[in-house]
Amino acid sequence: MYLLRLWKVETENSYKKIVNSLKRRKKGSTAADICASTALPLYTVNELLPKAADEYSGHLRVTQSGEILYYFPNGFASRFHGFGASLRKITDKTTAFVKSSLVFLFKVWIMVMLIGYFILFIALALATVFIQIAAKSNKDSGRGGGINFSAFDLLWRIWFYQQLTRPRNNYPGNIKWQDKEKKRPMHKAIFSFVFGEDDPNKSFDEQIDKAIISFLQANRGVISLAEYMAFTGENSLDAEKSILSFCSKFDGSPEVTEEGTIVYRFEEILLRSDTNKNSELIPPIKRLKIFSGNSKTMNGLFIAINAVNLLFGSYFFYQSFAAGQMIHDFINETAYSLYGYTHYFLHFIINEPHNFIRIVLGLVPLLFSLFFWIIPAVRNFLEKKENEDIKLLNFKRFSFSKIWSSPLNIDINNIQTSILECRPKDIAAASDRVIKDIGVISSPEIFIAESGKTIYSFNKLEKEKITLEKYRSGIDTSRLQLGDTVFDSGR
């Protein structure tokens, strides 16, 4: 433990020396420059330079002599330390906490509003029906009384009658439907309808790293920027930044081939006991988001419940203005309605029920019902756009890998796949984007074939492939094999 702590302290001190040396050299530095100014071993400099480039958003250049030059056009504002970075961390954590708290409270509010108001409105409607049936019975018995049927009263009377008389085997609550849906709790199903499912790609970055590591282990620990772009789908500028971060995480370092091509080498990754290898350039596919994991029947039930709440809320809100000051007995015929009975029930608890009905039974459920539909509608719109972005990124990965595997005489518009996640709506625009991004590192030669198709040849990529294979074949991996066991603590 002491030796590990000592090693960490020495590494931190070496890293500080390297950063200070980089800051003094405004035009950039090579590893040899850093060695000269810090007296640190070359292997230590080569190991820590990618970490500095990652933290301070550095860039790489290759000099005419074949050396890698690290330069920092944006200065030395750390992405991980300092006041700005600390403030971002605090802000991100605070935002995440507030967001999760609000989402939790909003979910509780949704359950109370959707189910609670539905039960309340149905109870009020049933109570009104029973009272009016009793009043009708009294009238038929000669005890007097009368009933005024409004259009709303007639509608919900018909609806209740249909629900009471409809065949049970067609009802959404039949046993077969319950058996199908009982696996998911009601509250989770409601949240799925409103907020959607969990992000299916929350571990996608980890999948990318695993795929790249597997590729490195099968290709002598070396990867080029073009190959890395095929895994991430990034443009060359973003890929250059993220591959330096990858080097920092997995102890890699950039090197230059004899032909002047930058490659990224990860020797330590080759020390493995598992012999399974994946030498193919097969990037993982990002999954599309779905609107909801519920069945159509379940979502239809929520829509129906919300429609009932919207109908009753609109009714009470309108009647609170239209009915005027209502008397507290049943002498006036206008009292013989759902609103009148509700007003009558509440006047035993509240002195003036009008405002209570207007806000609690009218405005609140009315606004909630609107938001209950607006939020999924907006989410559905945004998710469709996000899914198109996912399809574009997957298409770029797929296209980059195809171009890298065969850089010459390519018909970009002919690069197609049956995989839905890799098929953006506008294939032509997506193909243009691929040409633009890959063209930054290798400008293509373009000519028109006899068939009228536009053909692209990425000659620089073809040369880079040959150079890369030559570089890989020259790496001796025998010293990086684990070899036989010479000591076993269990014996």
Number of C-alpha atoms within 10 A of each C-alpha: 6 7 8 9 10 11 12 12 12 12 14 13 11 19 20 14 18 23 18 15 18 24 16 11 14 12 12 19 21 21 21 18 16 23 18 13 14 15 14 16 14 13 10 15 22 20 18 23 26 27 23 23 23 23 19 20 23 22 20 20 15 16 12 8 8 16 18 22 17 22 22 21 13 10 12 17 15 15 14 14 12 10 11 13 14 13 12 13 14 12 12 12 12 12 12 12 12 12 12 12 12 12 13 12 11 13 18 13 13 19 15 12 20 20 15 13 22 20 14 14 18 16 12 16 22 16 15 20 18 11 14 19 13 12 18 17 14 14 14 11 9 9 10 11 14 15 16 12 15 12 9 14 18 10 12 18 16 12 11 15 11 11 12 10 8 11 9 12 11 9 11 14 13 11 13 10 15 12 10 11 17 10 8 11 9 13 14 16 21 21 17 18 24 24 18 21 17 12 12 12 14 9 9 15 13 11 16 18 15 13 19 24 21 20 24 22 23 17 18 22 23 25 22 17 16 25 21 25 24 27 25 23 25 20 20 18 12 12 19 21 17 18 23 26 20 19 22 20 12 15 18 26 22 21 18 16 15 11 12 17 16 22 18 21 20 19 18 13 17 19 15 12 9 6 8 10 13 16 13 13 21 16 23 19 21 19 17 20 18 15 19 20 16 18 13 10 12 20 18 14 15 19 16 12 18 24 18 19 29 22 18 24 27 21 19 25 23 14 18 23 12 9 14 9 11 17 13 16 12 16 11 12 14 16 21 22 20 25 24 22 21 19 22 18 14 17 14 11 9 12 9 13 19 22 14 16 21 20 16 15 23 24 20 18 26 24 13 19 24 14 13 22 15 13 14 18 14 11 15 19 12 12 17 16 12 14 18 19 14 21 24 25 23 27 28 27 27 24 24 28 23 17 26 19 15 15 21 18 18 18 15 21 15 10 14 13 12 7 11 12 19 25 19 20 11 10 18 12 13 21 21 12 15 23 21 15 20 24 17 12 16 19 17 21 14 13 13 10 11 7 6 8 14 15 17 20 20 23 16 16 23 18 13 21 19 10 17 20 12 12 17 16 12 10 11 9 14 8 8 14 11 11 10 6 6 5 7 6 4 4 4
